[in-house]
Amino acid sequence: MDLSPKQIVHELDKYIIGQSEAKKAVAIALRNRYRRSKLSPELMEEITPKNIIMKGPTGVGKTEIARRLAKLVHAPFLKVEATKYTEVGYVGRDVESMVRDLAECAIRLVREEKTAEVEYKARATAERKVAKVLAENNKADRGELSKEVFEQNFVDAVHEGKYDHAMIEIDVADQPKPLELSAAGGSIDLGSIFGGMGLPGKRKRRKLTVKEAVNLLMAEEADKLIDNDAVNAEAIRRAENDGIIFIDEIDKIAGKGNTSGADVSREGVQRDILPIVEGCTVMTKYGPIKTDYILFIAAGAFHVSKVEDLIPELQGRFPIQVELSSLTKQDFVDILTQPENAITRQYSVLLAVDNIDLKFTPDAIEKIAEIAEDINSTSEDIGARRLHTVMEYLLEDISFNAGGGDYPVIPVEINSKYVEEHLDKMISNRDLKKYVL
């Protein structure tokens, strides 16, 4: 997708408040990928992505920035915790699994796109098959109509959804449970080995609603129309050139000074991650994947350790460092009102299901933001996630009492007085914490 860095930041602004420095860094990294794709093959080989380290407390948008960035350009995206590789029995083993998991993400992404391309044709075939079963079941009603016209009437009716909840019996492909063996180079799917020996696929008779039958048959028809080899080749190309791996909790594997106990394993994990970030070839069941051009974004709070505590070689592979700041009261106000998926809107649409017309006044938003900021400063700073705690507490009574009957629409206004009354316990606990030594 041909987006300028300014356009990328503008798109990220729709979902993430503040953190302009981090947004700018990822926007430039993404644009550089587009610039690289326009160069000659000789120059493309030479230019590698400039990986990024994001430093900042939890809940300020580190993961969300990376996830939204990948979504924006339909890039394969994977999030892993660096601490996963320090677990007992895991040390120094299979750090390459992150690349194999990225390959799976790429396969799923490409398959979804290819399925969407053939959906119309696959649905038409599925609807015709279901209509044939319905026509057979109702042949007594055919009268003087020809078989073709009678079937076509059912095709039209199925397409319009008139028979969605009718039950029919139909033969569908029997999906055996996957049987996998783990091996050093990944997992081996025994089902796919025996399934690929030219044996005919088993079919199973099932009783389903017409809607379910159409969806199942549509998936089968789409599979027949999709070229799996083309999917695999495109997925590997995307994983290699567009893939983004987000390594969270990287500060937890940073340890300097001590060379005993857990710190040895932490440094060991850093050394295992290093070749993948530097660039190597990892074998996956879809083929080899070069990691040279995958964009790595690392993140951590770095409360106890510093970025400088990572081994120098790994630091050198993350040349761009950006710091994300803690959220202020104004940030919380913006988070509650500005994004397309703002938390206040989420609660409004949820409660609208039970005929509650929920509205927040500006003074209520201010009060909620103030309480969230104060609790973050007096207890653990968990960033924007604090708003979920505050909002659940605030709307507990309304959520509990709503529903369970056919009521008319009830307007409910949340103002600052309501916020103070319902968050009184939370506020008093916060006030007491100021005096605890």
C-alpha angles and dihedrals in degrees: 000000000000103000125151117228089254091053091048091052090047090054092048090050088066090068108019126054121217122334091116093165093058092044090051092051095051092043091055091046090052094046090049088059090056091046090050092051089060095056130093116274090251093057093040089061091057100049117079128179119269103236121221136221116203115202121192146100122291120278098027096110108272096132093035092056092053094042094049090046091056092045091051093061098027091245123161106259131192130179119201132173113232089213089066088076094054094059119120110277092012101077113126091358132119102341082152088074088086090066092047090051089050088054089054090051090051092049091051092048095050093042091054090051093048091047090053089053094055097033096104094052094042092049092050091053092045093049091050091052092049091045089054091056091047091049090050091050092050100037090124088070095053097098114170095340118117117248091249095051092044091052092045090055089057091046089056092045093050091048091052091050096243093135098038094124098037114114122234137169114235139165113247133173112277108236108209117211110263112257111200135181118203117228136172092263095047133282129323116217105216091187092061091047094054092037090057095056093094093262112148114254113256117241127209131201112235136177109230142154114262090249093054091045092052091050093048094046090044090056089050093049092047089053090055091051096047121085105225094198090055090049091051093047093048092045093053090048091051094046091050098044106024104024120125121199115193112202108197128191091028089150089066091066093047112102129151133176098028116082099181137081119353094000091069091057091046091055089044090057090050089053091048092050092047099077091048092052092042092052131270139152118262122194115229130174088257094053139281118321123203111215095198095102101035112115112235119200114187123193140184143151092239091201095143103018130041131226086250089064091071114094110274094242092057093044088053090057091058101055095164118071122182128181121216116207129225115263119263129207091265090052089054091049089052093046090053095050115019114052120085089240095041113170092238090056091048091056092044093055092042093054092041085072087068093044096260113141099205120195130176121209119220091247090054090052089050091050094048090049091049093050092047091050093047094049090049090052096046098041133017114332104233096160121215091354086076088072090065090057093047095045094048090050092046097049098036095108094046093046092048097048098041122096134020098106146047098266129164118251109288116203113220121187121198111206133169092268090056090048092051093047095048098039093043093112092048091048094048091050088051093050092051091051089065089069098045111105 
